[in-house]
Amino acid sequence: MMAHKFNENTELSMPIRNLIAMVVGAAIGTWAYFGIIERLNTIENKLIMTEADLGMNTEFRIKWPRGEMGSLPADSEQFMLIEHLAGELEKLTNQIESGEAPYDQQQQLTLNFYKDRIEQLEAEVKGIRKDMMSMVHDMNNIKPPSDHSGH
């Protein structure tokens, strides 16, 4: 057997379609390689972003309820309103327990109307009673007593 020596001047004969197939195969291989590398980079970036978000979420989940991350302005306003209402409720509870429960103006007006009306009706009843007693005494020819408050 003869040993073949190859150098830069060595000629190689091959059909052109084989040469084109090899170039196309190399191009497809290169395209596929870079496509895989790009996909791996995309997945790696998404993983890094997800881990960062997860870390921040975990920190938020732990620190927010403790109040270590501050609060929203709406939360602060609601907290102040709750404190105010709690104070008002405590005042009302104390007034109710001490018998000094407040009532609104309409209730006061209604109560005053009923009081005045009852006093007026009592006066009318007293007058009717006096008139009836006078009629009874007149019918029986009895001298009326000087004080009618006993009847």
Helices and strands as residue ranges (DSSP letters): H 16-66, H 73-97, H 105-139
